[in-house]
Amino acid sequence: MNKAAKKRKSEMKDLVALRDSQIDFSDVPEVRDWNRAVVGKFYRPIKKSLTIRLDADVLAWLKAQGRGYQTRINKLLRAAMEGQSRRRRA
């Protein structure tokens, strides 16, 4: 690890240790209009590669909707996961 990387790592460690009340936001303008905000713009979950066996008709249905069938599978599974999590908390 080079000197700059070590310094950056040390600075990040120090920032993580700060409480929110200790952070100086005086040079950051206040955002008043959130109309153009994009949720999850910078969130990129870690992806894992795997082999999955699906019924042929289910796979055909997903592929018939156009490109991105793997993304659709992920969205369907995430919705099921979050729905189950919400039901458990209720």
N, CA, C and O atoms as CSV, one atom per row, in Angstrom:
chain,resi,resn,atom,element,x,y,z
A,1,MET,N,N,0.853,-1.175,0.000
A,1,MET,CA,C,0.000,0.000,0.000
A,1,MET,C,C,0.898,1.237,0.000
A,1,MET,O,O,1.802,1.356,0.827
A,2,ASN,N,N,0.643,2.154,-0.931
A,2,ASN,CA,C,1.496,3.337,-1.007
A,2,ASN,C,C,1.118,4.359,0.072
A,2,ASN,O,O,0.131,4.196,0.789
A,3,LYS,N,N,1.916,5.396,0.164
A,3,LYS,CA,C,1.764,6.401,1.224
A,3,LYS,C,C,0.404,7.113,1.139
A,3,LYS,O,O,-0.249,7.323,2.161
A,4,ALA,N,N,-0.017,7.480,-0.068
A,4,ALA,CA,C,-1.296,8.174,-0.243
A,4,ALA,C,C,-2.464,7.284,0.174
A,4,ALA,O,O,-3.410,7.753,0.806
A,5,ALA,N,N,-2.397,6.009,-0.177
A,5,ALA,CA,C,-3.466,5.071,0.179
A,5,ALA,C,C,-3.539,4.887,1.689
A,5,ALA,O,O,-4.629,4.814,2.256
A,6,LYS,N,N,-2.381,4.810,2.340
A,6,LYS,CA,C,-2.350,4.678,3.801
A,6,LYS,C,C,-2.962,5.903,4.470
A,6,LYS,O,O,-3.714,5.787,5.438
A,7,LYS,N,N,-2.625,7.095,3.931
A,7,LYS,CA,C,-3.152,8.333,4.493
A,7,LYS,C,C,-4.678,8.377,4.320
A,7,LYS,O,O,-5.403,8.734,5.248
A,8,ARG,N,N,-5.150,8.014,3.135
A,8,ARG,CA,C,-6.583,8.016,2.854
A,8,ARG,C,C,-7.316,7.026,3.783
A,8,ARG,O,O,-8.387,7.336,4.304
A,9,LYS,N,N,-6.735,5.853,3.978
A,9,LYS,CA,C,-7.327,4.851,4.858
A,9,LYS,C,C,-7.401,5.370,6.292
A,9,LYS,O,O,-8.403,5.173,6.980
A,10,SER,N,N,-6.341,6.028,6.733
A,10,SER,CA,C,-6.307,6.598,8.080
A,10,SER,C,C,-7.366,7.690,8.238
A,10,SER,O,O,-8.055,7.746,9.256
A,11,GLU,N,N,-7.497,8.564,7.222
A,11,GLU,CA,C,-8.499,9.631,7.268
A,11,GLU,C,C,-9.912,9.056,7.311
A,11,GLU,O,O,-10.763,9.552,8.048
A,12,MET,N,N,-10.163,8.010,6.521
A,12,MET,CA,C,-11.485,7.387,6.507
A,12,MET,C,C,-11.790,6.766,7.873
A,12,MET,O,O,-12.917,6.862,8.361
A,13,LYS,N,N,-10.803,6.140,8.480
A,13,LYS,CA,C,-10.981,5.537,9.804
A,13,LYS,C,C,-11.360,6.626,10.816
A,13,LYS,O,O,-12.251,6.427,11.642
A,14,ASP,N,N,-10.676,7.780,10.747
A,14,ASP,CA,C,-10.967,8.887,11.645
A,14,ASP,C,C,-12.383,9.433,11.422
A,14,ASP,O,O,-13.089,9.748,12.380
A,15,LEU,N,N,-12.791,9.542,10.151
A,15,LEU,CA,C,-14.127,10.043,9.847
A,15,LEU,C,C,-15.214,9.098,10.351
A,15,LEU,O,O,-16.231,9.545,10.882
A,16,VAL,N,N,-15.007,7.827,10.189
A,16,VAL,CA,C,-15.987,6.837,10.648
A,16,VAL,C,C,-16.173,6.930,12.158
A,16,VAL,O,O,-17.269,6.698,12.669
A,17,ALA,N,N,-15.115,7.264,12.863
A,17,ALA,CA,C,-15.171,7.332,14.324
A,17,ALA,C,C,-15.928,8.563,14.833
A,17,ALA,O,O,-16.327,8.601,15.997
A,18,LEU,N,N,-16.127,9.565,13.977
A,18,LEU,CA,C,-16.815,10.788,14.409
A,18,LEU,C,C,-18.301,10.553,14.618
A,18,LEU,O,O,-18.928,9.781,13.894
A,19,ARG,N,N,-18.858,11.232,15.625
A,19,ARG,CA,C,-20.310,11.259,15.803
A,19,ARG,C,C,-20.866,12.287,14.833
A,19,ARG,O,O,-20.158,13.211,14.430
A,20,ASP,N,N,-22.135,12.133,14.453
A,20,ASP,CA,C,-22.755,13.087,13.534
A,20,ASP,C,C,-22.655,14.517,14.050
A,20,ASP,O,O,-22.453,15.449,13.272
A,21,SER,N,N,-22.796,14.687,15.350
A,21,SER,CA,C,-22.762,16.031,15.942
A,21,SER,C,C,-21.371,16.671,15.834
A,21,SER,O,O,-21.243,17.885,15.994
A,22,GLN,N,N,-20.344,15.884,15.568
A,22,GLN,CA,C,-18.978,16.405,15.467
A,22,GLN,C,C,-18.604,16.806,14.038
A,22,GLN,O,O,-17.543,17.390,13.817
A,23,ILE,N,N,-19.464,16.498,13.075
A,23,ILE,CA,C,-19.140,16.785,11.677
A,23,ILE,C,C,-19.507,18.225,11.350
A,23,ILE,O,O,-20.615,18.675,11.642
A,24,ASP,N,N,-18.574,18.941,10.744
A,24,ASP,CA,C,-18.777,20.336,10.370
A,24,ASP,C,C,-19.365,20.402,8.961
A,24,ASP,O,O,-18.690,20.082,7.983
A,25,PHE,N,N,-20.622,20.817,8.867
A,25,PHE,CA,C,-21.306,20.947,7.580
A,25,PHE,C,C,-21.387,22.398,7.107
A,25,PHE,O,O,-22.133,22.696,6.174
A,26,SER,N,N,-20.639,23.299,7.726
A,26,SER,CA,C,-20.771,24.726,7.440
A,26,SER,C,C,-20.450,25.089,5.987
A,26,SER,O,O,-20.946,26.097,5.484
A,27,ASP,N,N,-19.636,24.288,5.313
A,27,ASP,CA,C,-19.287,24.610,3.921
A,27,ASP,C,C,-20.165,23.858,2.911
A,27,ASP,O,O,-19.918,23.919,1.707
A,28,VAL,N,N,-21.185,23.152,3.401
A,28,VAL,CA,C,-22.080,22.401,2.525
A,28,VAL,C,C,-23.414,23.133,2.459
A,28,VAL,O,O,-24.049,23.356,3.490
A,29,PRO,N,N,-23.847,23.509,1.254
A,29,PRO,CA,C,-25.122,24.229,1.152
A,29,PRO,C,C,-26.296,23.320,1.536
A,29,PRO,O,O,-26.289,22.121,1.257
A,30,GLU,N,N,-27.296,23.916,2.180
A,30,GLU,CA,C,-28.473,23.152,2.570
A,30,GLU,C,C,-29.316,22.840,1.330
A,30,GLU,O,O,-29.548,23.714,0.494
A,31,VAL,N,N,-29.760,21.619,1.220
A,31,VAL,CA,C,-30.620,21.223,0.105
A,31,VAL,C,C,-32.056,21.417,0.538
A,31,VAL,O,O,-32.496,20.845,1.536
A,32,ARG,N,N,-32.792,22.230,-0.219
A,32,ARG,CA,C,-34.187,22.499,0.118
A,32,ARG,C,C,-35.142,21.833,-0.861
A,32,ARG,O,O,-36.294,21.570,-0.517
A,33,ASP,N,N,-34.681,21.558,-2.071
A,33,ASP,CA,C,-35.539,20.965,-3.093
A,33,ASP,C,C,-35.007,19.578,-3.451
A,33,ASP,O,O,-33.941,19.457,-4.054
A,34,TRP,N,N,-35.736,18.550,-3.087
A,34,TRP,CA,C,-35.323,17.167,-3.321
A,34,TRP,C,C,-36.055,16.549,-4.511
A,34,TRP,O,O,-36.026,15.330,-4.676
A,35,ASN,N,N,-36.707,17.356,-5.340
A,35,ASN,CA,C,-37.495,16.835,-6.466
A,35,ASN,C,C,-36.663,16.003,-7.446
A,35,ASN,O,O,-37.169,15.037,-8.018
A,36,ARG,N,N,-35.422,16.361,-7.639
A,36,ARG,CA,C,-34.588,15.651,-8.618
A,36,ARG,C,C,-33.675,14.611,-7.971
A,36,ARG,O,O,-32.780,14.073,-8.622
A,37,ALA,N,N,-33.907,14.331,-6.689
A,37,ALA,CA,C,-33.089,13.339,-5.983
A,37,ALA,C,C,-33.364,11.944,-6.538
A,37,ALA,O,O,-34.486,11.632,-6.935
A,38,VAL,N,N,-32.331,11.119,-6.559
A,38,VAL,CA,C,-32.450,9.746,-7.044
A,38,VAL,C,C,-32.096,8.808,-5.895
A,38,VAL,O,O,-30.978,8.837,-5.380
A,39,VAL,N,N,-33.049,7.986,-5.502
A,39,VAL,CA,C,-32.827,7.041,-4.414
A,39,VAL,C,C,-31.928,5.910,-4.896
A,39,VAL,O,O,-32.165,5.327,-5.954
A,40,GLY,N,N,-30.909,5.607,-4.126
A,40,GLY,CA,C,-30.023,4.489,-4.452
A,40,GLY,C,C,-29.055,4.739,-5.594
A,40,GLY,O,O,-28.500,3.788,-6.144
A,41,LYS,N,N,-28.841,5.983,-5.962
A,41,LYS,CA,C,-27.971,6.293,-7.100
A,41,LYS,C,C,-26.562,5.744,-6.913
A,41,LYS,O,O,-25.954,5.271,-7.874
A,42,PHE,N,N,-26.044,5.800,-5.717
A,42,PHE,CA,C,-24.670,5.366,-5.483
A,42,PHE,C,C,-24.592,4.023,-4.758
A,42,PHE,O,O,-23.500,3.531,-4.474
A,43,TYR,N,N,-25.745,3.435,-4.459
A,43,TYR,CA,C,-25.770,2.143,-3.771
A,43,TYR,C,C,-25.584,1.027,-4.792
A,43,TYR,O,O,-26.385,0.885,-5.715
A,44,ARG,N,N,-24.550,0.254,-4.629
A,44,ARG,CA,C,-24.285,-0.879,-5.511
A,44,ARG,C,C,-24.002,-2.101,-4.649
A,44,ARG,O,O,-22.874,-2.302,-4.198
A,45,PRO,N,N,-25.037,-2.924,-4.417
A,45,PRO,CA,C,-24.803,-4.091,-3.577
A,45,PRO,C,C,-23.812,-5.048,-4.221
A,45,PRO,O,O,-23.667,-5.081,-5.443
A,46,ILE,N,N,-23.149,-5.809,-3.405
A,46,ILE,CA,C,-22.189,-6.797,-3.892
A,46,ILE,C,C,-22.960,-7.915,-4.568
A,46,ILE,O,O,-23.921,-8.439,-4.005
A,47,LYS,N,N,-22.553,-8.277,-5.753
A,47,LYS,CA,C,-23.198,-9.350,-6.510
A,47,LYS,C,C,-22.390,-10.631,-6.348
A,47,LYS,O,O,-21.162,-10.597,-6.261
A,48,LYS,N,N,-23.085,-11.751,-6.310
A,48,LYS,CA,C,-22.461,-13.069,-6.235
A,48,LYS,C,C,-22.930,-13.868,-7.440
A,48,LYS,O,O,-24.114,-13.855,-7.779
A,49,SER,N,N,-22.022,-14.549,-8.075
A,49,SER,CA,C,-22.355,-15.390,-9.207
A,49,SER,C,C,-22.798,-16.761,-8.701
A,49,SER,O,O,-22.202,-17.310,-7.774
A,50,LEU,N,N,-23.852,-17.314,-9.320
A,50,LEU,CA,C,-24.307,-18.632,-8.926
A,50,LEU,C,C,-25.031,-19.303,-10.080
A,50,LEU,O,O,-25.379,-18.665,-11.073
A,51,THR,N,N,-25.248,-20.583,-9.932
A,51,THR,CA,C,-26.038,-21.333,-10.892
A,51,THR,C,C,-27.379,-21.610,-10.243
A,51,THR,O,O,-27.445,-22.037,-9.090
A,52,ILE,N,N,-28.452,-21.365,-10.988
A,52,ILE,CA,C,-29.792,-21.558,-10.448
A,52,ILE,C,C,-30.613,-22.321,-11.481
A,52,ILE,O,O,-30.485,-22.099,-12.685
A,53,ARG,N,N,-31.448,-23.213,-10.994
A,53,ARG,CA,C,-32.306,-23.994,-11.877
A,53,ARG,C,C,-33.728,-23.449,-11.752
A,53,ARG,O,O,-34.307,-23.438,-10.666
A,54,LEU,N,N,-34.283,-22.994,-12.887
A,54,LEU,CA,C,-35.637,-22.452,-12.911
A,54,LEU,C,C,-36.492,-23.292,-13.850
A,54,LEU,O,O,-35.984,-23.920,-14.779
A,55,ASP,N,N,-37.787,-23.294,-13.597
A,55,ASP,CA,C,-38.691,-23.951,-14.528
A,55,ASP,C,C,-38.582,-23.248,-15.878
A,55,ASP,O,O,-38.452,-22.026,-15.937
A,56,ALA,N,N,-38.635,-24.012,-16.948
A,56,ALA,CA,C,-38.452,-23.472,-18.299
A,56,ALA,C,C,-39.470,-22.385,-18.619
A,56,ALA,O,O,-39.130,-21.381,-19.245
A,57,ASP,N,N,-40.730,-22.580,-18.189
A,57,ASP,CA,C,-41.751,-21.575,-18.498
A,57,ASP,C,C,-41.518,-20.275,-17.728
A,57,ASP,O,O,-41.812,-19.193,-18.235
A,58,VAL,N,N,-40.994,-20.378,-16.510
A,58,VAL,CA,C,-40.680,-19.179,-15.721
A,58,VAL,C,C,-39.551,-18.402,-16.397
A,58,VAL,O,O,-39.620,-17.180,-16.528
A,59,LEU,N,N,-38.514,-19.118,-16.822
A,59,LEU,CA,C,-37.395,-18.464,-17.495
A,59,LEU,C,C,-37.847,-17.842,-18.816
A,59,LEU,O,O,-37.433,-16.731,-19.148
A,60,ALA,N,N,-38.683,-18.541,-19.564
A,60,ALA,CA,C,-39.191,-17.997,-20.832
A,60,ALA,C,C,-39.992,-16.722,-20.584
A,60,ALA,O,O,-39.874,-15.756,-21.338
A,61,TRP,N,N,-40.808,-16.719,-19.529
A,61,TRP,CA,C,-41.597,-15.532,-19.188
A,61,TRP,C,C,-40.693,-14.345,-18.864
A,61,TRP,O,O,-40.942,-13.228,-19.317
A,62,LEU,N,N,-39.645,-14.588,-18.079
A,62,LEU,CA,C,-38.707,-13.520,-17.724
A,62,LEU,C,C,-37.982,-12.995,-18.955
A,62,LEU,O,O,-37.855,-11.783,-19.128
A,63,LYS,N,N,-37.508,-13.889,-19.807
A,63,LYS,CA,C,-36.767,-13.488,-21.004
A,63,LYS,C,C,-37.670,-12.797,-22.028
A,63,LYS,O,O,-37.209,-11.935,-22.777
A,64,ALA,N,N,-38.942,-13.167,-22.064
A,64,ALA,CA,C,-39.878,-12.563,-23.021
A,64,ALA,C,C,-40.103,-11.080,-22.740
A,64,ALA,O,O,-40.574,-10.347,-23.610
A,65,GLN,N,N,-39.770,-10.641,-21.540
A,65,GLN,CA,C,-39.946,-9.237,-21.168
A,65,GLN,C,C,-38.796,-8.363,-21.650
A,65,GLN,O,O,-38.791,-7.156,-21.408
A,66,GLY,N,N,-37.822,-8.963,-22.332
A,66,GLY,CA,C,-36.701,-8.199,-22.875
A,66,GLY,C,C,-35.426,-8.409,-22.081
A,66,GLY,O,O,-35.340,-9.260,-21.195
A,67,ARG,N,N,-34.446,-7.602,-22.435
A,67,ARG,CA,C,-33.138,-7.712,-21.780
A,67,ARG,C,C,-33.250,-7.462,-20.280
A,67,ARG,O,O,-34.142,-6.752,-19.816
A,68,GLY,N,N,-32.336,-8.056,-19.544
A,68,GLY,CA,C,-32.260,-7.806,-18.109
A,68,GLY,C,C,-33.036,-8.797,-17.261
A,68,GLY,O,O,-33.476,-8.464,-16.161
A,69,TYR,N,N,-33.206,-10.006,-17.761
A,69,TYR,CA,C,-33.991,-10.975,-16.992
A,69,TYR,C,C,-33.346,-11.309,-15.652
A,69,TYR,O,O,-34.055,-11.577,-14.682
A,70,GLN,N,N,-32.017,-11.297,-15.578
A,70,GLN,CA,C,-31.364,-11.588,-14.296
A,70,GLN,C,C,-31.640,-10.473,-13.290
A,70,GLN,O,O,-31.823,-10.738,-12.101
A,71,THR,N,N,-31.669,-9.237,-13.760
A,71,THR,CA,C,-32.005,-8.113,-12.893
A,71,THR,C,C,-33.437,-8.245,-12.410
A,71,THR,O,O,-33.723,-7.971,-11.244
A,72,ARG,N,N,-34.352,-8.665,-13.298
A,72,ARG,CA,C,-35.738,-8.868,-12.887
A,72,ARG,C,C,-35.843,-9.974,-11.829
A,72,ARG,O,O,-36.591,-9.838,-10.861
A,73,ILE,N,N,-35.100,-11.059,-12.013
A,73,ILE,CA,C,-35.099,-12.127,-11.011
A,73,ILE,C,C,-34.666,-11.556,-9.668
A,73,ILE,O,O,-35.290,-11.831,-8.643
A,74,ASN,N,N,-33.597,-10.762,-9.670
A,74,ASN,CA,C,-33.095,-10.171,-8.429
A,74,ASN,C,C,-34.147,-9.266,-7.795
A,74,ASN,O,O,-34.346,-9.305,-6.581
A,75,LYS,N,N,-34.829,-8.442,-8.617
A,75,LYS,CA,C,-35.851,-7.536,-8.078
A,75,LYS,C,C,-37.016,-8.315,-7.479
A,75,LYS,O,O,-37.532,-7.948,-6.423
A,76,LEU,N,N,-37.428,-9.385,-8.147
A,76,LEU,CA,C,-38.518,-10.211,-7.624
A,76,LEU,C,C,-38.129,-10.843,-6.291
A,76,LEU,O,O,-38.921,-10.855,-5.349
A,77,LEU,N,N,-36.913,-11.365,-6.218
A,77,LEU,CA,C,-36.450,-11.977,-4.979
A,77,LEU,C,C,-36.289,-10.950,-3.868
A,77,LEU,O,O,-36.618,-11.224,-2.713
A,78,ARG,N,N,-35.781,-9.760,-4.215
A,78,ARG,CA,C,-35.624,-8.707,-3.204
A,78,ARG,C,C,-36.982,-8.282,-2.665
A,78,ARG,O,O,-37.135,-8.095,-1.458
A,79,ALA,N,N,-37.980,-8.125,-3.553
A,79,ALA,CA,C,-39.329,-7.738,-3.122
A,79,ALA,C,C,-39.903,-8.803,-2.179
A,79,ALA,O,O,-40.528,-8.468,-1.172
A,80,ALA,N,N,-39.695,-10.071,-2.500
A,80,ALA,CA,C,-40.168,-11.150,-1.629
A,80,ALA,C,C,-39.453,-11.100,-0.283
A,80,ALA,O,O,-40.083,-11.259,0.763
A,81,MET,N,N,-38.145,-10.880,-0.306
A,81,MET,CA,C,-37.365,-10.818,0.931
A,81,MET,C,C,-37.834,-9.653,1.806
A,81,MET,O,O,-38.048,-9.819,3.006
A,82,GLU,N,N,-37.991,-8.471,1.196
A,82,GLU,CA,C,-38.406,-7.299,1.966
A,82,GLU,C,C,-39.830,-7.433,2.463
A,82,GLU,O,O,-40.145,-6.983,3.565
A,83,GLY,N,N,-40.701,-8.047,1.664
A,83,GLY,CA,C,-42.076,-8.272,2.097
A,83,GLY,C,C,-42.135,-9.190,3.297
A,83,GLY,O,O,-42.898,-8.950,4.232
A,84,GLN,N,N,-41.334,-10.240,3.276
A,84,GLN,CA,C,-41.303,-11.160,4.401
A,84,GLN,C,C,-40.733,-10.476,5.646
A,84,GLN,O,O,-41.207,-10.706,6.759
A,85,SER,N,N,-39.714,-9.634,5.452
A,85,SER,CA,C,-39.122,-8.905,6.577
A,85,SER,C,C,-40.153,-7.969,7.202
A,85,SER,O,O,-40.233,-7.863,8.426
A,86,ARG,N,N,-40.950,-7.284,6.360
A,86,ARG,CA,C,-41.981,-6.374,6.874
A,86,ARG,C,C,-43.045,-7.144,7.659
A,86,ARG,O,O,-43.496,-6.686,8.709
A,87,ARG,N,N,-43.444,-8.310,7.151
A,87,ARG,CA,C,-44.464,-9.114,7.836
A,87,ARG,C,C,-43.959,-9.603,9.190
A,87,ARG,O,O,-44.717,-9.659,10.159
A,88,ARG,N,N,-42.679,-9.955,9.251
A,88,ARG,CA,C,-42.123,-10.431,10.525
A,88,ARG,C,C,-42.068,-9.328,11.560
A,88,ARG,O,O,-42.276,-9.581,12.747
A,89,ARG,N,N,-41.786,-8.089,11.122
A,89,ARG,CA,C,-41.701,-6.965,12.063
A,89,ARG,C,C,-43.068,-6.526,12.554
A,89,ARG,O,O,-43.189,-5.972,13.646
A,90,ALA,N,N,-44.106,-6.774,11.747
A,90,ALA,CA,C,-45.469,-6.309,12.108
A,90,ALA,C,C,-46.084,-7.150,13.189
A,90,ALA,O,O,-47.215,-6.893,13.602
